[in-house]
Amino acid sequence: MENSNDTVKLVGAVLIGAAVGAALGILFAPDKGSNTRKKLMGGAKDLADDFKQKMKDEATAFRNRAEELEGLAEGKISEESDYLKQRVDAMKNHS
């Protein structure tokens, strides 16, 4: 849970930082409109690519954790099933 909160904060900080950086870049280094638009589009594309990669990484980590938890749950179910079978057998033998 805490990892996903940290991820959201990180993505938010990156987005805010990129927006502030782009705004400051436009204000302090004015260029022709066409060049500025190209720069903005390039920056937006880079930001989108970074965001996509981060989301893919997070999805992979989430999937891996889910598989790990699934394995743990299956192991626990197997243990409990074996325990219950032993208890039933013990009760049958004492009757």
C-alpha positions as CSV (number, residue, x, y, z in Angstrom):
1,M,0.0,0.0,0.0
2,E,2.7,2.4,1.0
3,N,4.7,1.7,-2.1
4,S,1.7,2.8,-4.4
5,N,1.3,6.0,-2.4
6,D,5.0,6.8,-2.9
7,T,4.6,6.1,-6.6
8,V,1.7,8.4,-6.9
9,K,3.6,11.1,-5.0
10,L,6.6,10.6,-7.3
11,V,4.6,10.7,-10.5
12,G,2.8,13.9,-9.3
13,A,6.1,15.5,-8.4
14,V,7.5,14.6,-11.8
15,L,4.5,16.1,-13.6
16,I,4.6,19.3,-11.5
17,G,8.3,19.6,-12.0
18,A,8.0,19.1,-15.8
19,A,5.2,21.7,-16.0
20,V,7.2,24.3,-13.9
21,G,10.3,23.6,-15.9
22,A,8.5,24.0,-19.2
23,A,6.9,27.2,-18.1
24,L,10.2,28.7,-16.9
25,G,11.9,27.6,-20.1
26,I,9.3,29.4,-22.2
27,L,9.5,32.6,-20.0
28,F,13.3,32.9,-19.9
29,A,14.4,31.5,-23.3
30,P,11.8,32.7,-25.8
31,D,12.1,31.3,-29.2
32,K,10.0,31.3,-32.4
33,G,6.5,30.0,-31.9
34,S,7.1,27.0,-34.1
35,N,10.4,26.1,-32.3
36,T,8.7,26.5,-28.9
37,R,5.8,24.2,-30.0
38,K,8.3,21.6,-31.2
39,K,10.2,21.8,-27.9
40,L,6.9,21.5,-25.9
41,M,5.7,18.6,-27.9
42,G,9.1,16.8,-27.5
43,G,9.0,17.4,-23.8
44,A,5.5,16.2,-23.5
45,K,6.3,13.1,-25.5
46,D,9.3,12.4,-23.3
47,L,7.2,12.9,-20.2
48,A,4.5,10.6,-21.6
49,D,7.1,8.0,-22.4
50,D,8.5,8.2,-18.9
51,F,5.1,7.9,-17.4
52,K,4.2,4.9,-19.6
53,Q,7.4,3.2,-18.6
54,K,6.9,3.9,-14.9
55,M,3.3,2.5,-15.1
56,K,4.6,-0.6,-16.9
57,D,7.2,-1.1,-14.2
58,E,4.6,-0.7,-11.5
59,A,2.2,-3.1,-13.2
60,T,5.0,-5.7,-13.4
61,A,5.9,-5.2,-9.8
62,F,2.2,-5.5,-8.8
63,R,1.8,-8.6,-11.0
64,N,4.9,-10.2,-9.4
65,R,3.6,-9.5,-5.9
66,A,0.2,-10.9,-6.7
67,E,1.8,-14.1,-8.0
68,E,3.9,-14.3,-4.8
69,L,0.8,-13.8,-2.6
70,E,-1.1,-16.4,-4.7
71,G,1.7,-18.9,-4.1
72,L,1.7,-18.2,-0.3
73,A,-2.1,-18.6,-0.2
74,E,-2.0,-21.9,-2.0
75,G,0.7,-23.1,0.4
76,K,-1.4,-22.0,3.4
77,I,-4.5,-23.7,2.0
78,S,-2.5,-26.9,1.4
79,E,-1.2,-26.8,5.0
80,E,-4.6,-26.2,6.4
81,S,-6.1,-29.0,4.3
82,D,-3.4,-31.4,5.4
83,Y,-4.0,-30.4,9.0
84,L,-7.8,-30.9,8.8
85,K,-7.3,-34.3,7.1
86,Q,-5.0,-35.4,10.0
87,R,-7.6,-34.2,12.5
88,V,-10.4,-36.1,10.8
89,D,-8.3,-39.2,10.6
90,A,-7.4,-38.9,14.3
91,M,-11.0,-38.5,15.2
92,K,-12.0,-41.6,13.1
93,N,-9.3,-43.6,14.8
94,H,-10.5,-42.6,18.3
95,S,-14.1,-43.5,17.6
